[in-house]
């Protein structure tokens, strides 16, 4: 995005990221793919129909074969075509449990796509505020550089008039170089943050457009506990973990029903247009098959136990994630509250450092203070200006982290 397109707002940056970010697009495609597994599982309840065509040409009609069979069967020239149908009557709910399990798995994948969307929005906000903060620091560093250059030129003029010593000029030059170095570092930080913003937005080129100042966020809740219930209901990863837990429970039910009988009805019909005289022109048959598992070396019992243990483990995973979410919400709230309270402190620090610099300059001009004292006051004032410039965007970034932790960026 070029600067000719006008300022880039935060909402525009988020919209571009949601549309372009490959990680989010991949998560959405996986969610769509997982929904197809529901159809795969549901197909077990539908009839299976197949068309067959079989032909045979033998060297000596009337011969027979017994290889691999207990009884002999005649082999003759023939061509036949027809269809087979198989329909599951009942497997005592195993397929239905598998359908429910895949449904929960699909819901979990959708929740993970929602979580990815929230992470993309958080990354954009952090990068956006990072650019604004770096540019604010750059402006403060440039202002300090201009001030140092002015003082340095004044001292050079006074030194030429022998009103100040060359030592004072050298000290001023050192501070001027330090200010120049701070500007170089701030410029590099701005470039890095803009590159980070482009990556967060899914853009291959660095974002050069001017950024709009964001609106002030809502006030923080009085305590982090006010957000814990909200996080429990809105965090997409918690919803995904709960869905995976339910999916594992349903899969355990399906594995339990492996040892139950299954009943299928079967049908077959077709034509035999070319055949031996001993065969009829058509055929049709219907029947059923009842399969009752008796013994398979403990395979079904092991699968049932494995699925049940996995379902129990999923329950514990959900509980552990809930504890992690609570910790994340509290930690994000404490960090945001610290940044919010720092706003007033840094503002006071700027005023105090400016007053200290004014007094130090008056003392220096009156010959009562040293250049070292003045330089220290200048350094403190510059440091305070930079801290204040970055404080607002640090708070905005931490507020975004709190919104993510509470599930508000879904």
Residue pairs with C-beta under 8 A, 6 or more apart in sequence:
1 8
1 16
1 203
1 205
1 207
1 208
1 209
2 208
2 209
3 208
3 209
3 210
5 209
6 209
6 210
7 209
7 210
7 211
7 212
8 207
8 209
8 210
8 211
8 212
9 211
9 212
10 124
10 125
10 128
10 211
10 212
10 214
13 124
13 128
13 197
13 200
13 201
14 121
14 124
14 125
16 201
16 202
16 203
17 24
17 120
17 121
17 123
17 124
17 200
17 201
17 202
18 24
18 117
18 120
18 121
19 202
20 201
20 202
20 203
21 120
21 200
21 201
21 202
22 202
23 116
23 120
24 113
24 116
24 117
24 120
24 202
27 112
27 113
27 116
27 117
28 113
30 109
30 112
30 113
31 106
31 109
31 110
31 112
31 113
33 109
34 102
34 105
34 106
34 109
34 110
35 106
37 102
37 105
37 106
38 99
38 102
38 103
38 106
40 102
41 95
41 98
41 99
41 101
41 102
42 99
44 88
44 95
44 98
45 88
45 95
45 96
45 99
47 85
47 86
47 87
48 84
48 85
48 86
48 87
49 83
49 84
49 85
50 83
50 84
51 81
51 82
51 83
52 81
52 82
52 83
52 84
52 270
53 79
53 80
53 81
54 78
54 79
54 80
54 81
55 78
55 79
55 80
55 274
56 75
56 76
56 77
56 78
56 79
57 77
58 75
58 76
58 77
61 76
61 77
61 276
62 74
62 76
63 74
63 75
64 72
64 73
64 74
64 75
65 72
65 73
65 75
66 72
66 73
74 276
74 278
76 275
76 276
76 278
76 279
77 274
77 275
77 276
78 272
78 274
78 275
78 276
78 279
79 272
79 273
79 274
79 275
80 270
80 271
80 272
80 273
80 275
80 283
81 270
81 271
82 268
82 269
82 270
82 271
82 283
83 268
83 269
83 270
84 266
84 267
84 268
85 266
85 267
85 268
86 264
86 265
86 266
86 267
87 264
87 265
88 95
88 262
88 263
88 264
89 263
89 264
89 265
89 288
90 262
90 263
91 257
91 260
91 261
91 262
91 263
92 257
92 260
92 261
92 262
93 253
93 257
94 254
94 257
94 258
94 260
94 262
95 254
97 250
97 251
97 253
97 254
97 257
98 250
98 251
98 254
100 247
100 250
101 247
101 248
101 250
101 251
101 254
102 247
103 247
104 243
104 244
104 246
104 247
104 250
105 243
105 244
105 247
107 239
107 243
108 239
108 240
108 241
108 243
108 244
108 247
109 240
111 236
111 237
111 239
111 240
111 243
112 236
112 237
112 240
114 236
114 239
114 410
115 235
115 236
115 237
115 240
115 410
117 409
117 410
118 236
118 404
118 407
118 409
118 410
119 404
120 200
121 404
121 409
122 400
122 401
122 403
122 404
122 409
123 200
124 197
124 200
124 201
125 396
125 397
125 400
126 200
126 397
126 400
126 401
127 193
127 196
127 197
127 199
127 200
127 201
128 197
128 200
128 211
128 214
129 214
129 393
129 394
129 396
129 397
129 400
130 193
130 196
130 197
130 393
130 397
131 190
131 193
131 194
131 196
131 197
131 207
131 211
132 211
132 213
132 214
132 393
133 193
133 389
133 390
133 392
133 393
133 394
133 397
134 186
134 189
134 190
134 192
134 193
135 190
135 211
136 389
136 390
136 392
136 393
137 186
137 189
137 386
137 389
137 390
138 183
138 186
138 187
138 189
138 190
139 389
140 382
140 385
140 386
140 388
140 389
141 179
141 182
141 183
141 185
141 186
141 382
141 386
142 183
142 186
143 385
144 179
144 182
144 378
144 381
144 382
144 385
145 176
145 179
145 180
145 182
145 183
147 179
147 378
148 172
148 175
148 176
148 178
148 179
148 378
149 176
149 179
151 172
151 175
151 378
152 169
152 172
152 173
152 175
152 176
155 164
155 168
155 169
155 172
156 169
156 172
158 164
159 165
159 166
159 168
159 169
167 371
168 371
171 371
171 372
171 375
172 371
172 375
174 375
175 375
175 378
175 379
178 379
179 382
182 382
182 386
191 206
194 206
194 207
194 208
195 206
197 207
198 204
198 205
198 206
198 207
201 207
214 396
217 396
217 399
220 333
220 336
220 337
220 340
220 399
220 402
221 227
221 333
223 333
224 329
224 330
224 332
224 333
224 334
227 329
227 333
227 402
227 405
227 406
228 326
228 329
228 330
230 406
230 407
230 408
231 238
231 325
231 326
231 328
231 329
231 405
231 406
231 407
232 238
232 322
232 325
233 407
234 406
234 407
234 408
234 410
235 325
235 406
235 407
236 407
236 410
237 321
237 325
238 318
238 321
238 322
238 325
241 314
241 317
241 318
241 321
242 318
244 314
244 317
244 318
245 311
245 314
245 315
245 317
245 318
248 307
248 310
248 311
248 313
248 314
249 311
249 314
251 307
251 310
251 311
252 304
252 307
252 308
252 310
252 311
254 307
255 300
255 303
255 304
255 306
255 307
255 308
256 304
256 307
256 308
258 293
258 300
258 303
258 304
259 293
259 300
259 301
259 304
260 293
261 290
261 291
261 292
261 293
262 290
262 291
263 288
263 289
263 290
263 291
264 288
264 289
264 291
265 286
265 287
265 288
266 286
266 287
266 288
266 289
267 284
267 285
267 286
267 287
268 283
268 284
268 285
268 286
269 282
269 283
269 284
269 285
270 282
270 283
270 284
271 281
271 282
272 279
272 280
272 281
272 282
272 283
273 281
275 281
293 300
325 405
328 405
329 402
329 405
329 406
331 405
332 398
332 401
332 402
332 404
332 405
332 406
333 402
335 398
335 401
335 402
336 395
336 398
336 399
336 401
336 402
338 398
339 391
339 394
339 395
339 398
339 399
340 395
342 391
342 394
342 395
343 391
343 392
343 395
346 384
346 387
346 388
346 391
347 388
349 384
349 387
349 388
350 381
350 384
350 385
350 388
352 384
353 377
353 380
353 381
353 383
353 384
353 385
354 381
354 384
356 377
356 380
356 381
357 377
357 378
357 380
357 381
359 377
360 369
360 373
360 374
360 376
360 377
360 378
361 374
361 377
363 369
363 373
363 374
364 370
364 371
364 373
364 374
400 409
403 409
